Amino acid sequence: MVYVVTYRRKSPQDPWPLDNGDDPAFASSLRLGGRVTWGVCRTDVRRVIQPGDGVVFFAADRLQDRQPARYQFVGYAAVDRKVRHTDIWKQPALRVYTGYGNLLLRPAKLGFEHFEPEFINEHRFPHRDWVWRIADTRGFRTDDLSDHKRLPAHVNGRAVRVAENYIIFGPEPVETLVLADPPVVATVHRTGTVERWLGDPFSRKLFDLVLGQTNRHLRTTNAQRAHRHIVIDSDRHPLFSELRQLCQRHGFHARSRRPARQGSNTARVAHLQRRGC
């Protein structure tokens, strides 16, 4: 199974399209040398996705930040394993992820407390439903698992169990491909409309590979939920192989696992401008 997912870019001025909460953890994985992970957003997808499945990631500007909003192809990732958020703090093999930005809790006296390191300097943790996002939610309503400062053992007489829905993807660049310069492949000018794909050979072929067998676009016409995920009911291996070959043919390369050198942002911005941003 392959899931096509669009996340909202943190800032249109940033040279590389990071998510606002670093989820997927493209920044943390580069900074700390661990795997790309996914642990806060798209709870509905994280619950059902399984090891061996794949995710194709696109980044999009928010229309309130930039018009037209750009859609960039970021790459793809194969699911290696699923762990509990609490496992990150308990298992020595997962210690690197305690420094990641896409966390929702940390150890506290007699348990765990709400904690979102990406927002620590803003003196706020935005996900009031953080327990809902990490728990086995069967038998609960969203409000039951919202507004908790600590991880509860029971709510309404029911035990709260942490689910295995923190996703650890396969290693780069073999199983996970993160592009150094994610190309702009589509744009949209206003809400309530689907994106319009560019007419260059790379964008046209990418659309055929990822969305050609569906009747979907990355963007919906629903102003309240513009980016629903798309499910492709097929094995990830042939699709990922074709995506890799497409990127190679058009000169798009995997990012370096070493931190970028000072001044490299200029080249990245110039590249995106050549792509018609």
N, C-alpha and C positions, 0 to 999 in steps of 0.2 A: 504494500500500500504506500502511496506517495501523497503527502499533504502539501498543498501550495498555500503559503502564508505570506501576508503582507503586514509589516510592522510600520509604525509611524516614526519618521526620522526625528531625532532630537532637535536639530537646528539646521535650517537650510544653508547657514554659513559654514558649518563644519565641513572639512574637506573629505571626510569619509562618513557614510550614513549610519551613525550609531543610533540605537534605540534610546529613548529617554531614561529608562531604568536599566540599561545594559542587559536587556533580555530579548533576544539571544545575547549571550555574554561574549560578544566579539572583542570588546575592549579588555575585559578581565582575563580572558584566555591568552591574549597577546602579552599582557603585562606580567602575568604570573606563570605562563608556560604550560597551563593545563589545557584541557579540552574545551571546546565550545559547549555551553550548557544552556538549558532553557527551563525556567522554574517559576515564573510569576504570571506571565501573560498566557492567553489562550488555554485556560484551564480545561475547556471542553476537549481540545485536541490532546493535551498532555495526559488526560485521563485514559484515552483510548488507544493512543499510539503505542506500538510495540517494538521491541528490539528487532532490527532487520528492516523496519519501515524507513522511509526517507522523507525529508522536508526540503522543499524548494523555497528559498527566501527572497522576497522583494522588499525594498524600502520605499516609502512614499513620504513626500512632504505633506504637511497639513496645509489645506487651502488658506487658512487664516495666516499662515506664515509665508507662503509663496504662491503666486499665480503666474503662469500655470504651475500646478504641483507636478513634480517629476516622479516617475517610477523607475527605480534602479534595480537591476538584477544583481543580487549580492552573492548568490551561489547556492550550494546544496549541502545537506548533511545527512548522514546515516545514523539512525538511533543505535547506540551500542548497548546502553543499559538504562534502567530506571531505578532510582533510589528514593528514599524518604528524605525530606528536608532535615529531619533530625539525625539521619545517618551521617550527614556531612560532618557533624560535630562529634560523632561517636566512633567512626571508623577511621583508623590511621591512614588507610589507603586513600581516603577522600579529603585529607587535611588541606590540600591546595585550594579546595573550593570554599573553605571558610573565609578566604580573602576576596571572594567574588562579590560583585555588586548586586547580583540578582538573587539575594537571599530575603527571606521573610521572617526569620527568627534567629535567636542566638541563645546560648545557655544563660540561665539566671538561677537565682536561689530557688531550689526545689522545682526545677523544671526549665521551661523555655519561655522567652518573652518576645513580643513583636519587635522586629528590627529590620530596617531597610537601609543598608549602608549607602546606596546611591543618593539618598535624600537626607543624610544625617546633617549636612550643612544647612539645609533648608528648615531644620527644626520641625519637620513633619514627616510622617510616614503615610503616604497617600492611600494605601490599600486597607481600608477599614475591614474588608472581607478577607483578610489574610488567612484566617483559619479555614474558611471555605476553600480557598485556593490550594491548600495543602492536604486537605482531609478527605477521607472516604465520606462522601456527603449523603449516602443513602439514608433516608429517614429524617433528614434535616431540611429546613428551609435556609435560604441565604442569610436571613436576619438572625437565625439561631447561631450562626458561626461568624457573626460580625461584631465589631466593637469590643473585642477582647484584648486586654493588655498582655495577658499571658495565655499560653496554650492550655485550654481547659481539659480536664480528664473526662468530665461528663457535662452534657448539656441536656436539660429537660429529661433527666434520668437515663439518657443514652450515652454509652461510651463514645468518646471522640478518638478515632483511629487515624493516624497520619498515613496517607496513601503513598505509594511509590509513583510519584508523578514529577519528580525532578529529573529532567532528561539529560543524560550525558551522551554526547555524540561521538562518533568514531574519530580517529586521529586525522589531522591534516597532513598532506593534501590528498591522501589516498581515498579515504572514505568521506571526508568532509572537504569541500572546496570553497574557500572564502576568497573572493577576488580582490586583488590589490586596488583596482580601479573599477568599481562597479558601474557598468555603463547605463546611461539613461535609455530606456526602451519605449517609454510611453509617457504621455502627459494628460492632464485633465484641467479644465478651466473653471468648472463650477460644480457645486454639489448637486446630487441628484442625477448625475450622468456618469456613464462608464468612461474609462480611460481610452485615449486614442493612441494606438501603437505607431511608432515611427516606421518609415518606409524603407529603411536601410536593410541590407541582406541579413545582418545579425538579428535585428529585432524581429523581422518577419519569420525567420526560421525558429527563433526562440518561442514565439507565439505558437507556431505550429506544433512544436515539441511538447510544450507545457499545457497549452489550453486548446489545442486543435481538436482533441478528442472529446472535449466538453462543449457545453453551450454557455460557458461562463466567461466573465472578465474578472480581472483582479478587483475591480471596483463594482459595487452594486449601485442601484438607483435609490436605495434606502438611505436617506440622509442620516438616520440615527445609527445605522450599523453598516458603514460603507465598505468594510473589508471582511467579509465572511471567508473562512477558509474553503478551499476546494479540495475534494478527495478524488484521486485518480486510482481506480481499482486495478492496479497492475504492479508487477515487480519493479523495484527501484533500479536494479542493475542496468538494464538496457537504456533507460532514460538517462541515468547519470553518466553512462558511457557516451551517449550522444551529446549531452550537454558539455562534457569535458572536451570532446573533439571539436564542437562548435566554438568554444572559447579559444582553443588552440589555433584554429584556422583564422580567427579574427584578432589574434594577438592579445587576448585577455589572459592574464596569468594569476596564479595563486599568490596571495599575500606572503610576504616573508614572515617567518616566525620570530625574527628579531625585531625589537622596537624600531620604528621608522626613524631615519636620520633627520636632523634639523634641516629644514628647507625642502623636504620631499613633498610638503603640502602644495607647493607652487606647481609642481608637475602634475599632481592629481587634479587640481582645479583647472589647469590648462587643458587637460585631457577631457574633462567633462564639458568644457566650453566648446571644444572641437566636435563633441557629440551633439551639440545643438541645445545646450541647457539655457 
